[in-house]
Amino acid sequence: MTRVEAGDGVALYAEAHGEGLPLLLSCGLCSTCENFRPQLRPLLSAGCRVLLWDYRGHGRSEAPDDPAAYSMDRVVDDLGRVLDWGAPGRPAVLGGHSFGGLASLHYAIAQPGRVRALLLFGSGPGFRKPEAQAAWARQTERTAAFLERRGLEAFLASSAGATAVGLRPELPAARAAAAAIAAQDPRGLAHFARRVAALAPPVIDALPGLDLPALVLVGERDEPYLRAAEVLAARLPRARKVVLPRAGHVANLEETAAFDAAVLAFLADLPPARDPAATPET
């Protein structure tokens, strides 16, 4: 574990485990890298170099007081700096849950040469219609205000808790994830919700140009994201869609064995990495 310095000096928490295929995992809004802890062992056993990190304002990363320190461009740049730290110069698989999937898509569009494949869990391409974007902005404002007023314990106890730790909060991994979420600074999360999540530009029109293998995974009980998964699978040229039975929004904590099996099967089918030094045949 270490601190990676962002472009504006913000200290980002990051971990690197193992060697082999680089795989960077990005969490959902208000969650931390602890949400992906159950996937660490199976991914390491599959020969991956797993990178975990916390966004600015989240987990053990610094939470700037200045709202201007939060933007989608900053987050995409932060992601790239963590990737450069953990797998310098190497194309990586980017995996993201919910907002983490959208952040991964933004990075892949900006830096396609650094991305080997995408893992999109309970995620979507953002909102193109103004009315849908406005509704999302209102929802994130309610979340931000709730966090500022009542804190993380109340957030986890509310109906929104299922979006952060899943439908089975009694599971040991969900309890560990909840403890990490509860330890966060609600002010940093509120800034992130208002300035990043609420304003994130959609990427739907750019999806056909992402010629990358992609796993689109969604829980069958994750109703808000079932349609988003259909859109991703239809527009990404090389997408594989998996719907996990019994799972809700946080499938990796709720149905861990099935989730891991789907991810490992996808990774096993990836084509060999291209050698950038290889000379094309004539």
Residue frames as qw, qx, qy, qz and C-alpha x, y, z in Angstrom:
[[0.000, 0.888, 0.460, 0.000, 0.00, 0.00, 0.00],
 [0.441, -0.060, 0.047, 0.894, 1.15, 3.52, -0.70],
 [0.172, 0.801, 0.278, -0.502, 0.12, 7.07, -1.47],
 [0.505, 0.340, 0.473, 0.637, 0.07, 8.13, -5.12],
 [0.062, -0.492, -0.121, 0.860, 0.32, 11.87, -5.70],
 [0.439, 0.720, 0.535, 0.043, -2.40, 13.32, -7.93],
 [0.469, 0.511, 0.202, 0.691, -1.70, 16.09, -10.41],
 [0.160, -0.804, -0.031, -0.572, -2.86, 18.71, -7.91],
 [0.088, 0.467, -0.677, 0.562, -0.99, 17.15, -4.98],
 [0.783, -0.294, 0.141, -0.529, -3.89, 15.21, -3.46],
 [0.106, -0.371, 0.918, -0.088, -2.69, 11.97, -1.83],
 [0.811, 0.056, -0.280, -0.510, -4.46, 8.91, -3.28],
 [0.601, -0.347, 0.696, -0.182, -4.49, 5.61, -1.40],
 [0.760, 0.404, -0.403, -0.312, -3.49, 2.62, -3.54],
 [0.700, -0.352, 0.620, -0.032, -2.47, -1.02, -3.17],
 [0.597, 0.503, -0.551, -0.295, -0.64, -3.34, -5.58],
 [0.731, -0.267, 0.602, -0.182, -0.72, -7.12, -5.18],
 [0.840, 0.173, 0.503, 0.108, 0.92, -9.85, -7.25],
 [0.090, -0.460, 0.557, 0.686, 2.46, -9.91, -10.69],
 [0.343, 0.294, 0.849, 0.273, 1.18, -10.69, -14.16],
 [0.075, 0.583, 0.560, 0.584, -1.80, -9.20, -15.97],
 [0.037, -0.036, -0.341, 0.939, -2.44, -5.70, -14.53],
 [0.242, -0.589, -0.703, -0.316, -6.03, -5.27, -13.34],
 [0.036, 0.079, -0.333, 0.939, -7.19, -2.03, -11.72],
 [0.215, -0.568, -0.791, -0.068, -10.48, -2.06, -9.78],
 [0.048, -0.204, 0.107, -0.972, -12.50, 1.11, -9.12],
 [0.000, -0.356, -0.849, 0.391, -15.33, 1.19, -6.61],
 [0.036, -0.711, -0.588, -0.385, -18.80, 2.73, -6.67],
 [0.088, -0.640, 0.076, -0.760, -19.79, 6.11, -5.25],
 [0.558, -0.621, 0.247, -0.493, -19.42, 6.27, -1.44],
 [0.987, -0.151, -0.023, 0.058, -17.62, 2.89, -1.39],
 [0.208, -0.801, 0.547, 0.130, -13.95, 2.08, -0.85],
 [0.461, 0.456, -0.743, -0.167, -11.46, -0.40, -2.24],
 [0.311, -0.171, 0.856, -0.376, -12.44, -2.71, 0.63],
 [0.760, 0.294, 0.188, -0.549, -15.53, -3.57, -1.45],
 [0.758, 0.486, -0.403, -0.163, -13.26, -5.53, -3.80],
 [0.270, -0.581, 0.744, -0.190, -11.29, -7.34, -1.08],
 [0.825, 0.007, 0.528, -0.201, -13.08, -10.70, -1.72],
 [0.798, 0.601, -0.009, -0.036, -11.83, -10.70, -5.32],
 [0.030, -0.837, 0.544, 0.040, -8.18, -10.29, -4.38],
 [0.557, -0.330, 0.762, 0.025, -7.32, -13.94, -3.73],
 [0.769, 0.375, 0.517, 0.031, -8.99, -15.46, -6.82],
 [0.464, 0.882, -0.078, -0.014, -7.52, -12.80, -9.10],
 [0.175, -0.752, 0.635, 0.039, -4.05, -13.34, -7.68],
 [0.686, -0.092, 0.722, 0.016, -4.45, -17.09, -8.15],
 [0.706, 0.620, 0.341, 0.020, -5.36, -16.41, -11.79],
 [0.676, 0.054, 0.205, 0.706, -2.05, -14.61, -12.32],
 [0.120, 0.874, 0.252, 0.398, -3.17, -10.99, -12.09],
 [0.347, -0.008, -0.321, 0.881, -1.41, -7.96, -10.66],
 [0.177, -0.757, -0.614, -0.137, -4.31, -6.39, -8.79],
 [0.182, 0.167, -0.169, 0.954, -4.42, -2.65, -8.16],
 [0.243, -0.734, -0.632, 0.043, -6.92, -1.29, -5.64],
 [0.232, 0.135, -0.112, 0.957, -7.43, 2.40, -4.91],
 [0.033, -0.712, -0.599, 0.364, -9.73, 4.99, -3.35],
 [0.251, 0.740, 0.292, 0.552, -10.97, 8.05, -5.22],
 [0.125, 0.213, -0.291, 0.924, -10.19, 11.47, -3.78],
 [0.496, -0.271, 0.101, -0.819, -12.71, 12.09, -1.02],
 [0.913, -0.130, -0.243, -0.301, -13.12, 8.34, -0.47],
 [0.935, -0.103, -0.269, 0.207, -11.62, 5.72, 1.82],
 [0.667, -0.544, 0.012, 0.509, -8.04, 6.41, 2.86],
 [0.453, 0.429, 0.225, 0.748, -7.38, 8.96, 0.10],
 [0.134, -0.206, -0.246, 0.938, -7.21, 12.63, 0.94],
 [0.079, 0.737, 0.665, 0.095, -10.51, 14.52, 1.01],
 [0.245, 0.157, 0.014, 0.957, -9.86, 18.14, -0.03],
 [0.056, 0.553, 0.555, -0.618, -12.08, 20.78, 1.57],
 [0.182, 0.444, -0.231, -0.847, -12.24, 22.82, -1.64],
 [0.731, 0.409, 0.482, -0.258, -15.14, 21.69, -3.87],
 [0.480, 0.780, -0.285, -0.284, -13.12, 22.86, -6.90],
 [0.161, -0.514, 0.838, 0.087, -10.71, 19.96, -6.29],
 [0.529, 0.163, 0.825, -0.115, -13.40, 17.54, -7.47],
 [0.548, 0.527, -0.198, -0.618, -14.22, 16.94, -11.15],
 [0.955, 0.202, 0.208, -0.057, -14.53, 14.04, -13.58],
 [0.583, 0.715, -0.326, 0.206, -11.36, 15.14, -15.35],
 [0.205, -0.674, 0.625, -0.336, -9.49, 14.99, -12.04],
 [0.825, -0.171, 0.481, -0.242, -10.79, 11.50, -11.31],
 [0.889, 0.455, 0.005, 0.043, -9.80, 10.21, -14.76],
 [0.336, 0.752, -0.474, 0.312, -6.34, 11.71, -14.30],
 [0.505, -0.532, 0.586, -0.345, -6.12, 10.18, -10.81],
 [0.950, 0.083, 0.269, -0.131, -6.98, 6.77, -12.24],
 [0.733, 0.622, -0.204, 0.183, -4.24, 7.12, -14.82],
 [0.020, 0.745, -0.558, 0.364, -1.66, 8.07, -12.20],
 [0.735, -0.326, 0.531, -0.269, -2.53, 5.05, -10.09],
 [0.936, 0.329, 0.128, 0.001, -2.21, 2.87, -13.19],
 [0.486, 0.747, -0.362, 0.272, 1.15, 4.44, -14.07],
 [0.321, -0.646, 0.598, -0.349, 2.33, 3.78, -10.52],
 [0.768, -0.181, 0.564, -0.243, 1.17, 0.16, -10.36],
 [0.784, 0.246, 0.523, 0.226, 1.72, -0.97, -13.96],
 [0.017, 0.754, -0.225, -0.617, 3.90, 1.60, -15.73],
 [0.203, 0.480, -0.622, -0.585, 3.67, 1.39, -19.51],
 [0.063, 0.046, 0.991, 0.109, 1.57, -1.78, -19.51],
 [0.491, -0.231, -0.401, -0.738, -1.96, -2.13, -20.92],
 [0.117, -0.026, 0.826, -0.551, -4.31, -3.07, -18.09],
 [0.257, -0.505, -0.777, -0.273, -7.75, -4.48, -17.54],
 [0.145, -0.193, 0.280, -0.929, -9.96, -1.82, -15.96],
 [0.315, -0.437, -0.840, -0.061, -12.75, -3.05, -13.71],
 [0.091, -0.147, 0.248, -0.953, -15.34, -0.78, -12.17],
 [0.081, -0.495, -0.851, 0.153, -18.51, -1.07, -10.11],
 [0.037, 0.864, 0.468, -0.185, -21.31, 1.44, -10.77],
 [0.100, 0.973, -0.119, -0.173, -19.58, 4.85, -10.98],
 [0.476, -0.534, 0.611, 0.339, -16.28, 2.99, -11.23],
 [0.627, 0.326, 0.644, 0.294, -17.43, 1.50, -14.52],
 [0.306, 0.924, 0.219, 0.063, -18.22, 4.94, -15.91],
 [0.236, -0.872, 0.363, 0.230, -14.84, 6.26, -14.75],
 [0.615, -0.194, 0.681, 0.348, -13.15, 3.29, -16.44],
 [0.549, 0.625, 0.508, 0.223, -15.00, 4.02, -19.68],
 [0.087, 0.992, -0.034, -0.079, -13.94, 7.67, -19.57],
 [0.397, -0.667, 0.553, 0.303, -10.32, 6.62, -19.12],
 [0.651, 0.114, 0.690, 0.296, -10.51, 4.01, -21.90],
 [0.441, 0.829, 0.327, 0.108, -11.89, 6.60, -24.31],
 [0.039, -0.969, 0.227, 0.090, -9.12, 9.04, -23.41],
 [0.114, -0.650, 0.747, 0.087, -6.28, 6.48, -23.32],
 [0.939, 0.141, -0.029, -0.311, -7.30, 3.39, -25.34],
 [0.626, 0.501, -0.575, 0.161, -3.70, 2.24, -25.71],
 [0.067, -0.416, 0.728, -0.541, -3.44, 1.75, -21.95],
 [0.688, -0.042, 0.444, -0.573, -6.51, -0.48, -21.69],
 [0.034, 0.184, -0.947, -0.261, -6.57, -4.16, -22.61],
 [0.305, -0.407, -0.817, -0.272, -10.15, -4.96, -21.54],
 [0.308, -0.345, 0.183, -0.868, -13.05, -3.65, -19.48],
 [0.281, -0.322, -0.888, 0.170, -15.00, -5.19, -16.59],
 [0.249, -0.287, -0.025, -0.925, -18.21, -3.22, -16.02],
 [0.244, -0.277, -0.897, 0.243, -20.22, -4.27, -12.96],
 [0.095, -0.745, -0.613, 0.247, -23.68, -2.82, -12.33],
 [0.224, -0.434, 0.121, 0.864, -22.71, 0.20, -14.39],
 [0.465, 0.745, 0.477, 0.004, -23.90, 2.36, -17.25],
 [0.546, 0.314, 0.226, 0.743, -22.78, 4.92, -19.83],
 [0.066, -0.258, -0.192, 0.944, -24.28, 7.99, -18.14],
 [0.301, 0.673, 0.622, -0.265, -27.38, 9.96, -19.10],
 [0.297, 0.153, 0.448, 0.830, -27.68, 11.52, -22.52],
 [0.128, -0.708, -0.542, -0.434, -31.24, 12.87, -22.14],
 [0.043, 0.454, -0.282, 0.844, -31.33, 16.17, -20.23],
 [0.666, -0.476, -0.031, -0.574, -34.32, 15.12, -18.12],
 [0.933, -0.169, -0.294, 0.116, -32.61, 11.90, -17.05],
 [0.531, 0.277, -0.347, 0.722, -29.40, 13.78, -16.23],
 [0.237, -0.519, 0.150, -0.808, -31.39, 16.30, -14.18],
 [0.843, -0.403, -0.155, -0.320, -33.13, 13.53, -12.25],
 [0.851, -0.002, -0.339, 0.402, -29.77, 11.91, -11.50],
 [0.250, 0.420, -0.284, 0.825, -28.36, 15.25, -10.34],
 [0.537, -0.533, 0.040, -0.653, -31.31, 15.66, -7.95],
 [0.935, -0.258, -0.241, -0.029, -30.75, 12.17, -6.58],
 [0.701, 0.146, -0.337, 0.611, -27.05, 12.76, -5.98],
 [0.061, -0.527, 0.196, -0.824, -27.85, 16.08, -4.28],
 [0.766, -0.485, -0.072, -0.415, -30.18, 14.24, -1.90],
 [0.912, -0.082, -0.280, 0.287, -27.40, 11.76, -1.18],
 [0.429, 0.374, -0.284, 0.772, -24.86, 14.54, -0.58],
 [0.336, -0.561, 0.113, -0.748, -27.21, 16.41, 1.74],
 [0.893, -0.367, -0.180, -0.187, -28.04, 13.23, 3.65],
 [0.803, 0.077, -0.327, 0.491, -24.35, 12.44, 4.16],
 [0.181, 0.443, -0.250, 0.842, -23.63, 15.95, 5.45],
 [0.515, -0.498, 0.032, -0.697, -26.65, 15.99, 7.74],
 [0.884, -0.330, 0.096, -0.317, -26.71, 12.44, 9.13],
 [0.247, -0.636, 0.730, 0.043, -23.39, 10.76, 8.31],
 [0.386, 0.324, -0.815, -0.286, -22.25, 7.37, 7.05],
 [0.124, 0.054, 0.937, -0.321, -23.80, 5.14, 9.70],
 [0.488, 0.452, 0.417, -0.619, -27.25, 6.48, 8.86],
 [0.467, 0.516, -0.472, -0.541, -26.49, 6.15, 5.15],
 [0.196, 0.202, -0.957, -0.076, -25.65, 2.46, 5.57],
 [0.210, 0.233, 0.837, -0.448, -28.79, 1.89, 7.66],
 [0.483, 0.472, 0.083, -0.733, -30.99, 3.52, 5.02],
 [0.849, 0.407, 0.319, -0.109, -32.31, 1.96, 1.83],
 [0.433, 0.830, -0.349, -0.036, -29.24, 3.36, 0.07],
 [0.466, -0.583, 0.665, -0.018, -27.04, 1.01, 2.06],
 [0.853, 0.183, 0.488, 0.011, -27.91, -1.83, -0.33],
 [0.610, 0.787, -0.052, 0.080, -26.25, 0.10, -3.17],
 [0.023, 0.824, -0.537, 0.178, -22.99, 0.17, -1.20],
 [0.231, -0.392, 0.871, -0.186, -22.76, -3.20, 0.57],
 [0.319, 0.011, -0.868, -0.381, -25.49, -5.22, -1.12],
 [0.682, -0.325, -0.279, -0.593, -28.62, -7.12, -0.18],
 [0.875, -0.279, -0.380, 0.112, -26.84, -9.36, 2.34],
 [0.015, 0.828, -0.331, 0.452, -25.20, -6.96, 4.82],
 [0.794, -0.526, 0.260, -0.158, -24.73, -9.77, 7.34],
 [0.921, 0.270, -0.102, 0.263, -22.02, -11.42, 5.23],
 [0.655, -0.525, 0.034, 0.542, -18.46, -10.97, 6.61],
 [0.458, 0.157, 0.323, 0.813, -17.22, -9.26, 3.42],
 [0.065, -0.749, -0.399, -0.525, -20.19, -6.88, 3.43],
 [0.543, -0.804, -0.198, 0.143, -19.57, -6.06, 7.08],
 [0.621, -0.290, 0.152, 0.712, -15.91, -5.30, 6.36],
 [0.258, 0.433, 0.399, 0.766, -16.92, -3.10, 3.44],
 [0.280, -0.838, -0.383, -0.269, -19.47, -1.30, 5.64],
 [0.616, -0.646, -0.102, 0.438, -16.86, -0.62, 8.32],
 [0.485, -0.041, 0.269, 0.831, -14.56, 1.00, 5.74],
 [0.030, 0.624, 0.464, 0.628, -17.44, 3.05, 4.33],
 [0.437, -0.825, -0.358, -0.009, -18.48, 4.24, 7.79],
 [0.624, -0.473, -0.015, 0.622, -14.95, 5.51, 8.50],
 [0.431, 0.407, 0.324, 0.738, -15.00, 8.02, 5.62],
 [0.057, -0.309, -0.182, 0.932, -15.30, 11.81, 5.71],
 [0.348, 0.645, 0.676, -0.067, -18.88, 12.64, 4.67],
 [0.125, 0.842, -0.027, -0.524, -17.82, 16.09, 3.44],
 [0.110, -0.426, 0.719, 0.538, -15.44, 14.65, 0.87],
 [0.264, 0.285, 0.906, 0.167, -18.11, 12.23, -0.34],
 [0.240, 0.791, 0.452, -0.336, -20.64, 15.06, -0.62],
 [0.057, 0.725, -0.345, -0.593, -18.22, 17.13, -2.72],
 [0.169, -0.171, 0.879, 0.412, -17.56, 14.10, -4.93],
 [0.299, 0.504, 0.808, -0.064, -21.28, 13.39, -5.37],
 [0.220, 0.854, 0.250, -0.401, -22.07, 16.98, -6.36],
 [0.084, 0.807, -0.369, -0.454, -19.03, 17.83, -8.45],
 [0.055, -0.341, 0.879, 0.329, -18.16, 14.48, -10.04],
 [0.234, 0.237, 0.943, 0.007, -20.97, 11.92, -10.03],
 [0.318, 0.693, 0.485, -0.427, -23.79, 14.40, -10.68],
 [0.276, 0.818, -0.173, -0.474, -21.97, 16.11, -13.56],
 [0.480, -0.255, 0.753, 0.370, -20.21, 13.16, -15.23],
 [0.458, 0.440, -0.349, -0.689, -20.63, 13.44, -19.02],
 [0.903, 0.143, 0.353, -0.199, -22.26, 10.47, -20.77],
 [0.181, -0.495, 0.733, 0.430, -20.12, 8.26, -23.02],
 [0.730, 0.305, 0.578, -0.200, -22.84, 6.42, -24.92],
 [0.616, 0.763, -0.052, -0.187, -21.91, 7.87, -28.33],
 [0.106, 0.738, -0.665, -0.042, -18.26, 6.86, -27.91],
 [0.745, -0.230, 0.603, -0.171, -18.94, 3.22, -27.02],
 [0.893, 0.428, 0.136, -0.036, -18.91, 1.84, -30.60],
 [0.443, 0.787, -0.389, 0.183, -15.35, 3.10, -30.98],
 [0.422, -0.604, 0.640, -0.219, -14.06, 1.14, -27.98],
 [0.833, 0.273, -0.450, -0.171, -12.74, -1.96, -29.74],
 [0.024, -0.443, 0.797, -0.410, -11.88, -3.75, -26.51],
 [0.480, -0.263, -0.836, -0.035, -13.10, -6.98, -24.92],
 [0.276, -0.331, 0.300, -0.851, -15.67, -6.04, -22.30],
 [0.277, -0.310, -0.901, 0.125, -17.54, -7.97, -19.65],
 [0.355, -0.350, -0.006, -0.867, -20.87, -6.37, -18.78],
 [0.364, -0.202, -0.883, 0.216, -22.08, -7.98, -15.57],
 [0.364, -0.326, 0.087, -0.868, -25.30, -7.10, -13.76],
 [0.148, 0.080, 0.902, -0.399, -27.40, -8.71, -11.03],
 [0.117, -0.413, -0.786, -0.445, -30.87, -9.85, -12.01],
 [0.278, -0.751, -0.563, 0.203, -32.29, -7.87, -9.05],
 [0.299, -0.383, 0.031, 0.874, -30.40, -4.69, -9.96],
 [0.373, 0.712, 0.594, 0.031, -33.40, -3.16, -11.72],
 [0.078, 0.923, -0.021, -0.376, -32.03, 0.39, -12.18],
 [0.107, -0.654, 0.618, 0.423, -29.04, -1.01, -14.10],
 [0.670, 0.192, 0.710, 0.094, -30.57, -3.82, -16.16],
 [0.524, 0.819, 0.236, -0.003, -31.39, -1.44, -19.01],
 [0.028, -0.898, 0.405, 0.168, -27.99, 0.26, -18.72],
 [0.541, -0.314, 0.753, 0.204, -26.32, -3.15, -19.08],
 [0.667, 0.512, 0.536, 0.078, -28.32, -3.77, -22.25],
 [0.305, 0.948, -0.054, -0.077, -27.12, -0.48, -23.70],
 [0.263, -0.726, 0.609, 0.182, -23.49, -1.23, -22.86],
 [0.631, -0.045, 0.759, 0.152, -23.69, -4.73, -24.31],
 [0.605, 0.673, 0.425, 0.027, -25.37, -3.51, -27.49],
 [0.266, 0.960, -0.093, -0.011, -23.01, -0.62, -28.19],
 [0.330, -0.682, 0.629, 0.172, -19.64, -2.00, -27.14],
 [0.637, 0.462, -0.495, -0.368, -18.35, -3.97, -30.16],
 [0.554, 0.218, -0.795, 0.113, -16.79, -6.84, -28.20],
 [0.424, -0.379, 0.451, -0.688, -19.02, -7.10, -25.14],
 [0.438, -0.149, -0.886, -0.015, -20.00, -10.23, -23.23],
 [0.453, -0.436, 0.117, -0.769, -23.08, -9.78, -21.03],
 [0.407, -0.117, -0.880, 0.215, -23.68, -11.84, -17.89],
 [0.509, -0.520, -0.015, -0.686, -26.75, -11.56, -15.64],
 [0.202, 0.169, -0.880, 0.395, -26.15, -13.09, -12.22],
 [0.550, -0.498, -0.595, -0.308, -29.16, -14.82, -10.62],
 [0.597, -0.631, -0.448, 0.211, -30.22, -13.61, -7.15],
 [0.498, -0.151, -0.111, 0.846, -27.74, -10.72, -7.22],
 [0.052, 0.931, 0.317, -0.175, -28.55, -7.05, -6.74],
 [0.277, 0.947, -0.141, 0.074, -26.35, -4.00, -7.30],
 [0.155, -0.743, 0.646, -0.078, -23.28, -5.24, -5.38],
 [0.944, 0.140, -0.220, -0.202, -23.02, -8.65, -7.01],
 [0.540, 0.453, -0.631, 0.324, -19.40, -9.25, -6.00],
 [0.158, -0.301, 0.686, -0.644, -20.36, -9.22, -2.30],
 [0.734, -0.003, 0.233, -0.638, -23.79, -10.84, -2.63],
 [0.968, 0.195, 0.141, -0.077, -22.99, -13.75, -4.97],
 [0.191, -0.793, 0.522, 0.250, -19.21, -13.86, -4.74],
 [0.594, -0.131, 0.758, 0.234, -18.59, -17.34, -6.17],
 [0.575, 0.620, 0.519, 0.125, -20.71, -16.75, -9.28],
 [0.137, 0.976, -0.089, -0.144, -19.25, -13.28, -9.74],
 [0.342, -0.651, 0.618, 0.279, -15.68, -14.54, -9.50],
 [0.649, 0.131, 0.718, 0.213, -16.39, -17.40, -11.90],
 [0.488, 0.812, 0.319, 0.037, -17.76, -15.01, -14.54],
 [0.004, 0.944, -0.293, -0.152, -14.79, -12.66, -14.23],
 [0.479, -0.466, 0.704, 0.240, -12.19, -15.43, -14.30],
 [0.674, 0.365, 0.621, 0.163, -13.80, -17.06, -17.34],
 [0.365, 0.926, 0.098, -0.015, -13.72, -13.73, -19.18],
 [0.174, -0.844, 0.477, 0.172, -10.07, -13.11, -18.28],
 [0.647, -0.181, 0.711, 0.206, -9.12, -16.63, -19.38],
 [0.624, 0.564, 0.514, 0.168, -10.57, -15.92, -22.82],
 [0.068, 0.919, -0.128, -0.366, -8.65, -12.70, -23.40],
 [0.808, 0.538, -0.087, 0.225, -6.44, -12.79, -26.50],
 [0.738, -0.204, -0.091, 0.636, -2.69, -12.62, -25.89],
 [0.106, -0.883, -0.030, 0.456, -1.33, -9.14, -25.25],
 [0.655, 0.719, 0.016, 0.230, 0.16, -7.45, -28.27],
 [0.687, -0.329, 0.052, 0.646, 3.89, -6.92, -28.20],
 [0.169, 0.942, 0.075, -0.279, 4.42, -3.21, -28.91],
 [0.213, -0.662, 0.572, 0.434, 7.92, -4.02, -30.21],
 [0.648, 0.188, 0.715, 0.183, 6.67, -6.57, -32.73],
 [0.059, 0.350, -0.440, -0.825, 7.02, -5.72, -36.42],
 [0.724, 0.377, 0.298, -0.495, 3.84, -6.12, -38.50],
 [0.618, 0.054, 0.702, 0.350, 4.02, -8.71, -41.23],
 [0.268, 0.570, -0.245, -0.737, 4.20, -7.44, -44.78]]
